[in-house]
Amino acid sequence: MFLNKYFSKLVIAFLLIACIWYGKNLDSWGRNRIIDNDVVSYYAYLPATLLFHDLSFSFMKELPADFEGKIWLQTAPTGKPILRMTMGLAILWSPFFILAHLFAKVMGISALGYSWPYSLSIFVAAIFYLFVGLVFLRKILLRYFSDFVTGTTLLLIVLATNLMNYVILEPGMSHVFSFTLIILFLYYTLKWVEKPAISSTLILGALAGLIVLIRPTNGLMLVFPALYAISSVAELKQRTIGRWKLILLAGVAAFFMVLPQMIYWKSQTGHFIFNSYMDSGGFYFANPHLIDGLLGFRKGWLIYTPVMLFALVGLLFLKRYAKDFLLSISAFLPLFLFVIFSWWCWWYGGSYGSRAMIDTYGILAIPMAAFLSVILQSSWWKKGIIALLLLFFVYLNQFQMGQYRTSLLHWDSMTKTAYKAILFKKNWPAGYDKMIQVPDYEKALKGENEY
């Protein structure tokens, strides 16, 4: 009885403790490995705005010779410096940055924005937003599933997927934050559909703006307020026409969320809307890499996160357990897969597994819970087989995260041969460098195959 009532809450507590403990042992902030790669550009808005009050980055000329940070700038067509990434993550990190700055000042640690307290603040932010995401995902799942199924689903979403890697090892990447924002968007979609109000409308709009600001492809989330609990075209028409004022209000809220970015772009480029990636590739919708993205050994989502096979099977049972989500998820998932695997760099650079899919795990938790609910009603031997498979997927994910940390599981060059050679191994096989295949980024930029 106790577990039936509190199991999912205990799971959230356990997952947070596990991630904190794991992250502490890895100590990425102490080794100055968090504000690196893409994170350098996500993060630079914070010290530039809050410490130096200078988004033109002219302050870089005054930095001391022993400055420990990295600031990477591009040159806009106007000749002015510009950051490649948008400021969405910086907005989410800002309270944690301020606390880190106060701590650094009090403790006499370098307070230029790049010493270890600032890196630690990003890890703390990742833990906080993971907590928020799990709490609200639990609220959504409990509408349709038992507490035990809900708790088990939460366990799998963290322990058996690459989400955990982007909390404990690479918390500065956008994925755990997008994961949580999308869950919040789902939660307030349910509220808005059931009882439309100005408050839920403004929250939905603000969330939509922030979601798009961080990763524009996640704007496909807008299918949920359009299609959730819709069973006919007439209902869709009625919702759209009957709530047009609220929809417009949500659009205004979204606009104000992205307005600071637009002002920044205008000041540096002369344009309110600007592709800050500039000449760094685009989408090739006539040449999507769906098979590679799902099943390829370079970064195949279902190769490196096989537990999500159960979520896909669970789509077949949505009508039975969560029919309100059937149309919206069925429309969203194929469209999302098509778009993200049409990106020129469909493997998304150096990463563990298909990191772009992490953002959708709050959505996929729903069909996964449906699958688990079906299994719980099946015969004992089916339950046993699935339980063993789930335990294996957790073990495999944890083991492969360890391989990824040492680069044994290569960040962008895996092949079937290399995968077989390192399977369940911690040591480098002979001839490993001949097994991997480095992608040809120049070819991919042109929309050609990367090998």
N, C-alpha and C positions, 0 to 999 in steps of 0.2 A: 504493500500500500504506500509506504514512504517513497519507494523508488518511482512508483506510478505517478506520484504527485510532484516530486522534486527532481526527478532524474535529469531533465533537460537543463534545469538551473545548475545542478552539480556539474554537468558536462561543460557549461560555459565557464564555470570557475576553474575546472580542471584544465581546459584549453588555454585560458589566460595564464595560469601558473606555468604550464608546460612551455608556452611561447616565451614568457619572461625568463624562465630558467635557461631555456635553450639559447635565447638571444644573449643573455648575460655571459654564458660560457663562450659563445662565439666572439663577443666583444668587438663587433665591427666598428663601433664608434671610437673605441680606444686605439684602434689601428688606422683610424682616419679613412675608412673604406666606404662610408655611407654617402658622403657628398662627393660622388664620383660618377663618371659617365653621364648619362642623361640627367641625373639628379643635380649636377652642377648648374644646368640651365633652369631647371625647375626652381631651384633654391635661391638663385642669385637675386631675385626680386626682393627678398627679405632684408639682407644687409644693405643693399643699395637704397631701399626705401626707408627702413626704420633706423638704420645707423648712420648712413652717409647722406641720406636725403638727396640722392643724385642718381636717377635712372639713365643718365647719359654716360655714367661710369667714368667720368673724368677723374674721380677720386682714385682710380687705380694708379695714377702717376704718383700719388703720395703714400702708397702702401710701403711698409718697411721691407727691407731686403729679405728678411726671414719670414715673410708672410706665408702661412702654412696652407692657405686655401687655393682653389682653382676657380678662375672666372673665364668662361669661354664666350666670346662674342662673335657674331657675324656682322658683316657690313651690308646695310640696307642699300637699295638703289640710290638713296639720297646721299650716301656716304657716311651716314650716322651708324653707330653701333646698335645692334639689336639682339635680343635673346631669341634663341630658336624655339624654346618651349613657352607655353602660355603660363599665366600666373595662378591657375586654379589651385594647384597644390600649395603654393605659397600662402594663399588665403586660409586654407585649412591648417597649415602649420603655424600661422602667425601667433596664436596664444602660447604655444609651446616654445617658440623662438623667443618671445619676450621673457618668459620664465627662465630660459637658459641664459639669456643675456644678463638678467638680474643676478643669477647664481654666479656667473663668470665674474661679474664686477665685484660681488661680495667676497669671493674666494681669491681674488687677485689673479685669475686666469685670463689669458688673452681674450679681449672682448671685441675683436674685430669681426666676429661672426663665423669663424671657421675652426675654432678650437673644439675639443672633444665634447663640452657640454651642449654645443649646438647640434652636433651629430647625434648625441644621445637623445636630444629633444625630438628628433625625427623618429627614432625607434619608439619612444614613449607615445608619440602621436599615432604610430602604426598600431600599437597595442590598444590605445584608447578607441580608435575607430574600428578595430576588429571587435572590441567589446560591444560598441554601439550596434555594429552590423549583426552580430550574433543575437543580441537582445531583440532586435526588431525582426530578424528572420524567425526567431522562435515565436514571436507574436503572430506572424503570418501563418506559420506551419500549424500552430495549435488551433487555428480556425478549422482545419480540415483533417488533422491527424492526431493520434494519441501522443501523450507526453513521451512515451518510450520511443516511438518512431521519430518524433521531433528531435529528441536528444541524440539518437543514433545518427540521424542525418547530419546534425551539427558536427558530430565527431568525424564523420567521413569527409565532410566539406573541408575541414582543416587538416586532419591527419593523413588523409589519403590523396590529397591534391597538392599541386604546386603553389596554392595560396600560402601555405605555411612558410615556404621559402621566402616569399615576398613580405613576410612579417618579421622573420628572425634574421635573415641574412641580407636582403636587399630592400629594407623598409622604405627607402626613399623613392622607389619606383611607384607608379601611380595606382597599382592594381588593388591593393587592399582598400584604398580610399575610394576608388570607383566601385568596388564590390559593395561597400557600405552605402554609398550615395544611391546606388541603384536599388538596394534593399529598402532604403528610406523612401525612395520614389514609388516603389511597389506598395509599401505600407500606406502612404498617403493617397495613392491611387484608389485603394480599397475604401479608404475613408471618404474620398471625394465622390466616388461612384455611389456609395450608399447614402451619403448625406452631404450634398454639395454646400460648401460654405466659403466665405471669403478667406478665412484663415487657412483652410486646407488648400485653397486655390493658390494663394500667395506662396505657401510652402512648396507646392508642386512646381510652380513656375521658377522659384529660386533654385530648387534642386535641379530642374531641367537645365537652367543656365549654367550651373556649376558643373554638372555632368558633361555637357557639351564643351565647356571651356577646358576641362582636363583632357578629354578624349572625344573629339567630334563624332567618331563613329558610334559612340554610345548614345547619340541622339536618337537612334532607332528605338530606344526605350519608349518613345512617344506612342508606339502602337498600344501600350498597355492602357492608358486612360481612354484611348479610342475604342479598344476591342475587349477589355475585361468585362466579363458577364454580358456580352452581346451575343444574341442568338439569331439575329436577322439584320438585313440591310435597313429595314424600317426602324429598328431600335437604334442603329448607328446614326441614322439621319435625325431621329428624334433627339438623341443625346447632343449631337453637334449643333443643331438649330436651337434646341431648347436651352442650351447653356453657352451660347455664343459670347455673352458678356463675360462670363467667368473665364472662358477660354482666352479671350482677349486680355483679361486681367492677368492671367498666368503668363501670357506672352510678354506683357509689360514687366512683370517681375523677373522673367528670364533675361530680358533686355538689360535691366539694371545690373544684373549679375555679371554680364559680359562687358558692360560699358567701360569699366576701368581698363580692360585690355584694349578696347577700341581706341580709347584716348591715348594710351601708350603707343599703339601702332601709328596713330595719326601724328603724334609728336616726332616719331623717329622715321617714318616712311612717307608721310603725307597722305596716307590712306587709312580710313577707319577699319576696313577689312583687308587683311594682308596675309598671304601665305608665308609664314615665317620659316617654313622648310625650304622656300625658294626653289632651287633647282634640284632638290634632293628626292626625286622620284614622285610617284603618284599611284593612282589606282589603274589597273588594267583589267577592266571588267570583261573584256573579250577573252582573257586568258587567266581565269581564276585557278588557284592551286588547291582545289578542294580535297583531292585524294592525298596530295602531299601534306596538306595542313592537318588532315584527320589521321592518316595512317602512315605517313612517311617517317623514316627513321631519323631524318634531320631534326624535326621538331613536331612530329605527329601528335596531336592532342590525345588521341586514344591510345597511342603507344606509351606515352609517358604519364598519362593520367587515366589508366584503364577503368578505374572505378566509375567514370562517367558513362561507360557503356550501360550501367544500370539506370542512370538517369534517362538515357535515350530510350531504353526499353520501357521505362516508367511513363513515357508519353502515351503509350497504349492504354494506360489505366487512369489517365487524368479524368476522363469522363465519369468514371466511377467515384473518384475521391475528391476531385477539385475541378468540376466541370466549368466553373467560371473562368478558369485559366486556359481552357483547352484551345480556344481560338487565338488568344493573344500570344501564347507561347508557340503555338504551331505556326503563326505568322512571323513572329520575331526570330526564332532560331535559324531557319533556313536563310532568311535575309541577312542576318548577322554573319553567319558562316560565309556566305557568298561575298559579302563586303570585305571582311577582314582578311580573307584569303585571296582577295584580288589586289591587295596592297603589294607594291613592287617587292618589298622585303617581307614576303609572307611568313617567314620564320621569325621575324621581329628581332633581328640581331642576336646578340649574346643573351641567352636566357635559359632557364630550366623549363623545358616543356613549352607548350604554346601559351605564353603569358597573356596574350590578348583575350583568351577565353576566361581567365580568372574573374574578370569583371562580371560575367554572367552567372557565376556559381550560385548566387542568391536566387536567381530564377530557376536554375536547374535543380536546386534543392527540392523544389516542389514535385517534379516528376520522380526524383529519386525517392522521396518519401512515399509516393504512391507505389513505387515498386516494392519498397520494404513492407508496406502494409499488405500487399498481396502475398508476399513471402511468409509473413507471420500467420496467414490463414491457410498455408499449404501444409503438406505432410512433413513429418519430422525429418525425413532424410533430405528433402529439399531445403529445409531450414538449415540443416547441418552443412550441406554443400555450399550454400550461399554465405553462411557465417564464416566458413573456412576461406572462401574466396575474398571476403571483405577483410579478414585479418591479413591475408596475403597481400592485398592491395595496399593496406596501411604499411606493412613491412617493406614492400617494394618501394613505395614512395619515400619512406624514411631512408632506406638504403641508398636510393638514387640521389637524394639530396646530398648525402655525404660524398658520393662520387662526383657530383656537380661541383661541390666546394673545392675539390682537389683538381678539377678539370679532367678527371678520368672520363667522366661523361662530358664530352666537349660542348662548349657553349654554343657553337653554330655549325659544327662540321661532322656531326655524327652520320654514320652509314649503318646499314644492316650488318655488315661484317664487323664493324667496330662494336656495335651493340652486343652482338653475340659473344665477342671476345672478352667483354668486360662484365657480362651478366653475373651478378652476385660475386664480383671480385673487387678487391681493394688495391691490387697491384697492377702495374702497367704491363700489358702483354707485349711480347716481342714483336717488333714491326708495327707498333700502334700508329706511327706517323704515316705509314703507307695505307692504313685502313680508313682513316678519316678523309673527308673531301671538303676542302675549304670552298665556300661558295664564291662565285664570281660576282661581286657586287656591281661591277660596271655593267655586266650583261643584264643583271636584274633591274638596274635603274632604267634600262631601255625597254623593259617588258619582256626580255628574253629569259630562257631557262638559265638558272644560275650555275649549271654544271656543264 
